Amino acid sequence: MIYLQQVKQKNMSEILERIWEYRQISRVELVELTGLTSGTITNLTHDLIQLGILRENEAISGNVGRRRVMLGFDPRFYRIIGLDIGRTSFEIIVMDLNGTILQSIEREMNGVQGPEAYFQVITPTLTTVKQEIEAAGEKILGLGVGIPGPIYYESGSLLAPPNFPGWKGYPLKQMLEQQFDLVTLIEDDARTSAMAERWYGLGKSVQNLVSITMGTGIGGGVVTNGKIVRGTNGLCGQVGHMTIVLDGKMCDCGNRGCWETVGSIPGILSRWSQGSTLMELQTAIRQGEPEALRCIDETLAYLEAALVNVQNLYDPELILLGGRLFPLLAEHLDQLKPRLQSRLYAFAKDRLRIEPATFGTSQSAVGAAALMLGFLLSEPVRLLSLQDS
């Protein structure tokens, strides 16, 4: 019985991944692409239609023969909730199975510290969202959560996130599952940003990418051969904690001279004495204020060095830049890219693309929802069984 369930899961996963890749596809094409028999395709797609995961769409005519019915994901029944918990804000989004954002709620949390204070605001908001979905007769597939890591994945608790006081050891997954009775996945917010691209953004056609999120902290998510990479201790992609300045400032992670100490929003503003906000700095740069210009030049030099390291370490086809800091840096990328390319291997430099993240400040929340989509595509039998447990 266990073996048969494993075979069913593998075959169903293959079908769902191909449908997600092509968006609309016929059963005949699924047979050709997967190598599964027409009987297996017919039976499993029937089950998925009955479960509300897939639906048959308008038939189209092929060059010859009978009209083919196309299969696609059904956006009508299941909903996915994505929750991004950041250092200065949180965001909740609701998506359907096609990846369409149906609802987005964002709240600023400046000056709020610790999980208890955060959930005084998050809990009633998320409760209302859940109740509205259920009142509409829809079902929640699960809750994906992005939060500053590192994370102890076996228990779903946080370790000691830098620059995020009060969250050390917090049992986030356990608390959310008990509070909301939803299948819950949690992940480092930099990795959720990478997953947003992998499933919904520019990374849909790319197998190797690095997503870098720059804000109060700096994090990275690495996708290799289409899969997110965590490493032995869940630290793969912690690009914000690579050493950029020898004998530099002490970082909360315990290292000195981390990129985060000089390239994050607090790190940048600490080098500029004329104001206290990113918007003020951006205005001063545009006005040609000398100290502001020196500050942005230093920031771009640190970014350049970091991106050279990222390219040489991970060899991605695509590097995506996002986060609350990106709008400031975006105005200067044209001058940065030629400098960066001059420092890379000559045979590889023209193959690297550097692009803005697809979803702006909602990147991690979209990626949190993508965690649940990835679960559905890879382990559909297991996830759907959890709906009934």
C-alpha positions in Angstrom: 0.0 0.0 0.0 2.8 2.4 0.9 4.5 1.6 -2.4 1.4 2.3 -4.4 0.9 5.6 -2.6 4.5 6.5 -3.5 4.0 5.7 -7.1 0.7 7.6 -7.2 2.4 10.6 -5.6 5.3 10.5 -8.1 3.0 10.2 -11.1 0.6 12.9 -9.9 3.5 15.2 -9.2 4.8 14.7 -12.7 1.4 15.6 -14.2 1.0 18.7 -12.0 4.5 20.0 -12.8 3.9 19.6 -16.5 0.6 21.4 -16.3 2.2 24.2 -14.3 5.0 24.5 -16.9 2.7 24.7 -19.9 -0.3 26.3 -18.1 -2.8 24.6 -20.5 -2.1 21.1 -21.9 -4.1 18.1 -23.2 -4.1 14.6 -21.9 -2.5 13.4 -25.1 0.4 15.8 -24.6 0.8 14.7 -21.0 1.2 11.1 -22.2 4.0 12.3 -24.6 5.8 14.4 -22.0 5.6 12.2 -19.0 5.8 8.7 -20.5 2.8 7.6 -18.4 0.1 5.5 -19.9 -3.1 7.2 -21.2 -5.0 5.2 -18.5 -2.8 6.5 -15.7 -3.2 10.1 -17.0 -7.0 9.7 -17.3 -7.4 8.3 -13.8 -5.1 10.7 -12.0 -6.4 13.8 -13.8 -10.0 12.7 -13.0 -9.0 12.5 -9.4 -7.4 16.0 -9.5 -10.5 17.4 -11.1 -12.8 15.9 -8.5 -10.5 17.4 -5.8 -10.8 20.9 -7.3 -7.1 21.1 -8.2 -7.6 20.9 -12.0 -10.3 21.7 -14.4 -11.0 21.1 -18.1 -10.9 24.2 -20.2 -12.3 25.0 -23.6 -11.4 22.4 -26.2 -9.2 23.3 -29.1 -8.8 21.7 -32.5 -5.5 20.0 -33.4 -4.2 19.8 -36.9 -6.0 16.5 -37.4 -8.4 14.3 -35.5 -10.7 15.0 -32.6 -10.8 18.2 -30.6 -8.6 18.2 -27.5 -9.8 19.2 -24.1 -7.1 21.3 -22.3 -6.3 20.8 -18.6 -5.2 23.7 -16.3 -5.3 24.6 -12.6 -8.7 25.4 -11.2 -8.7 28.9 -9.6 -12.1 28.6 -8.1 -11.9 26.4 -5.0 -8.5 26.4 -3.3 -6.8 29.4 -1.8 -3.2 29.8 -0.6 -2.3 32.3 2.1 1.2 33.8 2.1 2.5 35.7 5.2 5.7 37.7 5.2 6.9 38.8 8.7 9.6 41.5 8.2 11.6 43.5 10.6 9.5 46.6 10.0 6.3 45.3 8.5 4.2 42.3 7.7 2.1 41.4 4.6 -0.6 38.9 4.0 -1.6 37.8 0.5 -4.3 35.4 -0.8 -3.7 33.6 -4.1 -5.5 31.1 -6.2 -3.9 28.1 -7.8 -3.0 30.0 -11.0 -0.9 32.4 -9.0 -3.3 35.4 -9.2 -3.1 37.7 -6.1 -6.7 38.1 -4.9 -6.0 40.1 -1.7 -3.1 41.9 -0.1 -2.9 43.4 3.3 0.3 45.2 4.6 0.9 46.8 8.0 3.9 48.8 9.1 5.5 47.6 12.4 8.1 50.2 13.0 9.2 50.2 16.7 7.3 46.9 17.4 9.6 44.2 18.8 9.1 40.5 19.6 6.6 37.9 18.5 4.0 38.6 21.1 3.7 42.3 20.0 3.7 41.3 16.4 0.9 38.7 16.7 -1.3 41.2 18.6 -1.7 42.7 15.1 -1.2 39.7 12.8 -3.6 37.3 14.6 -6.8 39.3 14.2 -5.9 40.3 10.6 -5.1 36.7 9.6 -8.2 35.4 11.4 -10.4 37.8 9.4 -8.8 36.7 6.1 -9.3 33.0 7.0 -13.0 33.6 8.0 -13.7 35.5 4.7 -12.3 32.7 2.6 -14.3 30.0 4.4 -17.5 32.1 4.3 -17.1 32.3 0.5 -17.2 28.5 0.4 -13.5 28.2 -0.6 -10.9 26.0 1.0 -7.4 27.0 2.2 -4.7 24.7 0.9 -2.2 26.0 3.4 -0.3 28.9 4.9 3.3 29.7 3.8 5.4 32.0 5.9 8.5 34.0 5.2 10.6 35.4 8.1 14.2 36.4 8.7 16.2 33.3 9.4 18.1 31.2 10.2 15.4 28.6 11.0 15.5 25.3 12.8 13.5 23.4 10.2 12.9 20.2 12.2 10.8 22.1 14.8 9.8 25.1 12.7 11.3 27.5 15.2 13.6 30.4 14.7 17.3 30.3 15.8 18.7 33.8 16.3 17.8 36.1 13.4 20.3 39.0 13.2 18.8 42.4 13.8 15.5 40.9 14.9 15.4 41.0 18.7 13.0 38.9 20.7 12.5 36.1 18.1 15.3 33.7 19.2 13.9 30.2 19.7 10.3 31.2 18.9 8.2 28.1 17.9 6.6 29.8 14.9 5.3 26.8 13.0 3.8 25.2 16.0 2.1 28.4 17.1 0.5 29.1 13.7 -0.7 25.5 13.2 -2.3 25.5 16.7 -3.8 29.0 16.3 -5.2 28.7 12.7 -5.5 24.9 12.1 -3.8 25.2 8.7 -1.0 23.2 7.0 1.9 25.6 7.6 5.4 25.9 6.0 8.0 28.4 7.1 11.1 29.5 5.4 13.8 32.2 5.5 12.4 35.3 3.8 15.2 35.5 1.3 14.4 32.0 0.2 10.8 32.8 -0.1 11.8 35.7 -2.4 13.7 33.2 -4.5 10.7 30.8 -4.6 8.5 33.7 -5.8 10.7 33.9 -8.9 11.1 30.2 -9.3 7.3 29.5 -9.5 5.7 32.8 -10.5 8.4 35.2 -11.9 11.4 35.4 -14.1 12.8 32.1 -12.8 10.0 30.0 -14.3 12.3 29.3 -17.3 15.6 29.5 -15.4 17.2 26.5 -13.5 19.9 28.4 -11.6 19.3 31.8 -9.9 20.1 33.8 -6.8 17.6 36.2 -5.3 19.0 39.0 -3.1 16.7 41.0 -0.8 18.1 44.2 0.6 16.5 46.2 3.4 17.1 46.4 7.1 19.1 43.2 6.5 20.5 41.5 3.4 19.5 37.9 2.5 19.9 35.6 -0.4 18.0 32.6 -1.8 19.8 30.1 -4.1 17.9 28.0 -6.6 20.1 25.3 -8.3 18.6 22.9 -10.9 15.2 24.3 -10.1 15.4 23.4 -6.4 15.9 25.7 -3.4 19.3 25.0 -1.6 19.6 25.3 2.2 22.9 23.7 3.0 23.9 21.7 6.0 22.8 24.3 8.6 20.3 26.2 6.6 22.8 28.9 5.9 23.3 28.6 2.1 22.6 32.0 0.6 23.4 34.1 3.6 25.1 36.6 1.3 24.5 39.5 3.7 27.1 37.9 6.0 29.9 37.5 3.6 32.9 39.6 4.7 33.2 42.7 2.6 35.3 44.9 4.9 38.3 43.4 6.7 38.2 44.2 10.4 34.9 46.1 9.8 32.0 46.6 12.2 30.8 43.8 14.4 27.7 42.2 13.0 24.9 40.6 15.0 25.8 37.3 13.4 29.2 37.3 15.2 31.3 38.1 12.2 33.0 41.4 11.4 32.7 43.4 8.2 29.6 41.7 6.8 28.0 43.2 3.7 24.9 43.8 5.9 26.8 46.1 8.2 27.6 48.5 5.3 25.1 47.6 2.5 21.8 47.4 4.4 19.6 50.5 5.0 21.0 51.0 8.6 24.5 50.4 7.3 24.1 53.0 4.6 22.5 55.6 6.7 25.2 55.2 9.4 27.7 56.6 6.8 25.6 59.7 6.0 25.3 62.4 8.7 22.9 64.8 6.9 19.6 62.9 7.5 18.0 59.8 8.9 15.8 58.3 6.1 16.4 56.6 2.8 14.1 59.1 1.1 16.2 62.0 2.4 19.4 60.3 1.2 17.8 59.7 -2.3 16.9 63.4 -2.5 20.3 64.5 -1.5 21.9 62.2 -4.1 19.7 63.7 -6.8 20.7 67.2 -5.7 24.4 66.3 -5.8 25.1 66.7 -2.1 28.8 65.6 -1.8 28.5 63.4 1.3 25.5 61.7 -0.2 27.3 61.0 -3.4 30.2 59.5 -1.5 27.8 57.4 0.4 26.1 56.0 -2.7 29.5 55.4 -4.4 30.7 53.4 -1.4 27.4 51.5 -1.4 27.7 50.6 -5.1 31.3 49.5 -4.6 30.2 47.1 -1.8 27.3 45.8 -4.0 29.7 45.3 -6.9 32.1 43.3 -4.7 29.2 41.2 -3.2 27.8 40.4 -6.7 31.2 39.3 -7.9 31.4 36.9 -5.0 27.8 35.7 -5.6 28.5 35.0 -9.2 31.7 33.1 -8.5 30.2 31.1 -5.7 26.9 30.1 -7.2 27.3 30.6 -11.0 23.7 31.6 -11.6 22.1 32.5 -14.9 20.1 35.2 -13.2 20.6 37.4 -10.1 17.5 39.2 -8.9 17.7 42.3 -6.7 14.8 43.4 -4.5 13.7 44.7 -1.1 13.1 48.1 0.4 16.6 49.3 -0.6 16.3 48.4 -4.2 14.5 51.6 -5.4 17.5 53.7 -4.3 20.0 51.3 -6.0 17.9 50.9 -9.2 18.8 54.4 -10.4 22.5 53.4 -10.5 22.4 49.9 -11.9 23.3 51.0 -15.4 26.7 52.3 -14.2 27.2 49.2 -12.0 26.7 46.5 -14.6 29.7 47.3 -16.8 32.0 47.5 -13.8 30.7 44.2 -12.6 31.0 42.5 -15.9 34.7 43.6 -16.2 35.4 41.6 -13.1 33.8 38.3 -14.1 35.2 35.4 -16.2 35.2 36.6 -19.8 33.5 33.6 -21.2 30.7 33.8 -18.6 30.1 37.5 -18.1 27.6 37.9 -21.0 25.5 35.0 -19.8 24.7 36.6 -16.5 21.5 38.6 -16.2 20.8 41.1 -13.3 17.2 42.0 -13.0 14.8 43.7 -10.5 12.7 41.2 -8.5 9.3 40.7 -10.1 7.0 41.5 -7.2 8.6 44.5 -5.5 8.0 44.8 -1.8 5.5 41.9 -2.0 8.2 39.5 -3.1 8.5 37.5 0.1 4.8 37.3 0.7 4.3 35.9 -2.8 7.2 33.5 -2.2 5.6 32.4 1.1 2.5 31.4 -1.0 4.9 29.7 -3.5 6.1 27.4 -0.7 2.6 25.8 -0.6 2.4 25.6 -4.4 5.8 23.8 -4.4 4.5 21.4 -1.8 1.4 20.7 -3.9 3.5 20.1 -7.1 6.0 17.8 -5.4 3.9 16.0 -2.8 0.3 16.3 -3.9 -1.0 13.1 -2.2 0.6 14.0 1.1 -0.6 17.6 1.1 -4.2 16.7 0.1 -4.3 14.0 2.7 -3.4 16.6 5.3 -6.5 18.6 4.3 -8.7 15.8 5.7 -6.7 15.0 8.8 
